[in-house]
Amino acid sequence: MEVSKSENTRFRKILLEALSAGAEVLKKKFRKVSFRYKGRANLVTEADVLSQKAILAVIRRFAPLHDYQAEENAVRNTGSLFRWVIDPLDGTTNYAHGYPASCVSIALLFKDQPIFGGVYDPFREERFIAEKGRGAFLNGKKISVSKIKSLKESLLITGFAYDRHRHSHFYVERLRKFLLASHDIRRSGSAALDLAWIACGRADGFWEFRLNPWDVAAGWLLVEEAGGKVTDFSGKRWSNPKVFGPQTLASNGRIHSEMLSFFKGFRFPKDLIPKP
């Protein structure tokens, strides 16, 4: 079974409407919500919940037979070949503090691989869209990764997992090594935005541990369709949703091998090794 051209057209419309529905909530609720902790450093706000509700309403209406997986405990698993992977608010900590670096991230998987991905930044009114085999776009204009060829010239992005209280030394050691080898490093607090920015050439490489499928599924397709590369820390391409995110290395492709070399020879804590 393959996806027809007419189905792709329909799926693109659903994606665009779902992204807009979630983004409208984020704009409306910005600086107007309180938050609660669902983990030591992991927050959830009213905007997360309302954005997810708005997105799922679109998907349930226009793709009622599709499965979905959304961050705030919403899963439909009937065995459909199509699955929507949704982060209604990526960058919740930023959002909760009034720091405008957050987005909606939605991907459509077919047979466990992304065929559409969208990241919508409502604060810059930037909508990144990728379609498998058709390229990646920012507000309708085609984008591509940077042409930087060496790590020493690269601007990198990273983030820190919520288990930083257990593995801070390990994470900081990776950061130190990349800091010494690269031009500079940034941290936005939104992995989906980070991947979108790799895709459009604003930065050259990204790494992070302990991400989830909804954090990276859309951004993964954006990077690849823009000419970049996404793998785990051993250089393997992700094969199914179970391994989307625990080890994320994205780049313009040109510096990928050099970045991978920084993970060779290190002993990872056991709970940072993804289970097959």
N, C-alpha and C positions, 0 to 999 in steps of 0.2 A: 504494500500500500504506500502510495506517495501522496503528497499534498498538491492539489490542483491549483492552477493560477487563480481561479475564482475564489477558492477557499482562502488563499493567501491574501487576496484583496479584502475579504471579509475579516480575517484575523487582524489585519493591520488597522482596520477601522475600530474594531473592538479594543485593541491596544491603545489607540489614541484617545478613545473616549474614556477608558479606565484610568489612564494617566491623568487626564484633565480632571476627572471626578476626584481623584485623590489629592491633586495639587490644589484644587479649590478649597478643600478642607484645610490644608496646611496654611494657605494664605489667610483664610478667615480666622483661624485659631491662634495665629502667631502672637506671642506675648500675652495670650489670654488663658493659658491653661496651667494647671498645677501638674505635678507628676508624683508617681509612686515608684518604689524600688521593686523589681522582680528578681533581683540578684544583688550582689555586693556593690557592683558599679553599673548595673543594668537597669535602665529606667523605662517606664511606659507612661504615656500621656493620653489624655482624652483624644488628642489629635490622631494618635496612632490608631485608636479603636474606630473613630469616626471615618478616617480615611480608608481603612480596610473595609468597613461596612459599605462605603460608597463604591469602592472598586469591585467588591464581590457582587454588588447589586447589578453592575454592568455585565459582568461575566456570567452570572446566573441567568440574566435576561437574554443575552445574545449567544451564549455558548453553554446551554444548560446540561449538555452531556459530557462536558469536559471536567476533568479532575482539577484540583487546585491545592496549593500549599501556601499558606500565608503565615507571616511571623507570629501574629497574635492568636495562636491556637485555633486556627481554622484550617481543616483538612477535609478534602473530599477524595476518596480513594476507591474508585469502582473498577479500575483496570483499564480506563481509557488510555489510548495512545497519546492523548493530548493532556498536558498538565500546565496550568498557570502557576508560576512561582512569584510570590508577591511580597515586597517589603513596602508597607504603606507609608512608612516614615523612616528612612535611613538617615542616621545622624540625630537620633532622639535626644542625646545629651546636649548637643548643640542647640536644638530646638527648645528644649526645656529651659535653657539658660538665656534664651533670646539671641543666640549667636546664629546668624543667617547662613548656615552651611548644611542644608538638609535637602532631601529629595524623595520622590516616589520612584520605586524601581520595580518593573514588572517584566517577566520573561514568559514566553510560551515555549514549552518543550514538546517535541514530537519524538517518540521513541527514546526518551531520556536525553535528548540533545536539543539545545536552544535553536529555534528557527526564527523567533522574533525577540527583540529585547528593546526596552525603553527605559530611559532615565530622565525624569522631569525635575529640573531645578526651578521652583517657583519664585525664588528670590532674584534670579538673573533672567527669568523667562527663557530658559534654555531647555530645549527638548531634544534629547539624543535618541535616535531610532536606528536600529540595525535589523536587517532581514538577511537570513542565510543566503549567501551567494549573490546578494544584490548590493552590498556595501553598507556603510554607516554614515549617518547624516546628523547634522546639528542645525535645527530650524530649517530643514529642507536642503541645506548645502552639504555636499559630500565632504567627509573629513578623512584624514589619514594620520597615522602615527608620525612621530618625529624622525628625523634622519641622523640623529646623534649616533656616533659609532663606538664611542668608548665610555666606560663607566666614569672616568675622571672628568668628563665633560657633562655628565648627566645630572639632571634634577630628579631626585627620587621622592617617592611618597611612601609613608608607612602608617601603621596604626597599631594599637596595643589591645590585646584581648582582655576580656573581663576577668580572666584568672591572673592578672598581673601581680596580685598579692602573693601568688605562689611561685611565679616564674619571672619575676622582674629582672633578676640578674641575667637570665638567659636572653630575654628580649633586649635588654640594654646592651649586652655584648654584641648581638647582631647589629644593633643600631650604631654602636661605636665603630665597628668595622666598615660599615657602609658609609658612615660619615667621613671617615678618613680617606676612603677611596673615591668618593663622588664629588661633584661640584657642590651640592648641598642637598638637604632633606627637608620635606614639609610633612605636616600631619593635619589633615582636614577634619577627621572625626566622622567621615562618611565614606565607606569603602566603595559604594556604588558611584559616588561622584569621582572618587579617585580613579576608578577604571574608565569612566567617561572622559576624564581629562587626559589619561594616557592615550585613549583613542583619538582625541583631537590634537595631540601633540603638545599640550601644555606642560607635560612632564614626560619622563622617558622610561621610568620603571617604578614598580610598586611591589611590596611584599607585606604579608600579614599572616599571622596564625589565627586559628580558631574562628574563622568566619563561617557563615551558614549559607545554604543554597540561595536563600532570598537576598542575601547581601551581594552575591556575585554573578548570578545566572545571567542577568541582563547585561551587566558590564563585560562579562566574558565574551559574549557575542559582539558587543561593540568593538572591543579591542581587536578581535580576530578579523572582523569585517573591515576594520580600518587598516589592516596589514600587520598587526602586532601578534604577540604570542602569549598564551596563558598556560601554565603548567603547575604541578606541585613542585616541591623543593628538590625532587630527584630528576625533574625534567619530563615527567609523564603527563600526558594530556588527560584531563578528567574524562572518565568513562561513563559515570552515572551519578545521579543526584546525591548519593551517599558520600561521595568524595568531593563535591563542589564546596570548596571553601576552607576546610581545615588547614590546608597549606596552599597559599595563593601567591604565585609569582607571575606578574604581568609586566610586559615590556614592549618596546617598539620592535622587538625581534633582534635587533642589531646588538644589543647589550645583554641578551638573555643568557648566553653561555657564561659570560663574565659574572653575572649576578648569581647564577647557579653555583659557581665555584665557591662562593662564600658560605654555602651550606654543606660542602663536602668535608668529611672528617670530624664533624661535630656530633657529639652524643646528645640526641634529643631526649628530654624527659619522656618517660613511657607514655604519659597521657597526652603528649603532643604528637604521637605517631598515629596517623589515621588508621582505623580498622577497615579491612577490606570488605 
